[in-house]
Amino acid sequence: MLNFPVESVDAAVDQLAAAGIQMENYGPDLGQDEKGISRDPRGPVIAWFKDPAGNILSVIEESPE
């Protein structure tokens, strides 16, 4: 898996969706919302998608330092 750190996962998902990219949904255990963004308090804000070859990629919100 390749993670792309972003300031806002919401904005990144909106841009990806506008380009026709569908987010992956791995079920309710990951706390994903209707956009496919996981906001589970046990982990980072993250959303997954696949590239044309089927590799899993993600956009992940950078943690404030």
Secondary structure, DSSP 8 states (H G I E B T S, - for coil): -EEEEES-HHHHHHHHHHTT--B----GGGTB-TTSEE--TTS--EEEEE-TT--EEEEEE----
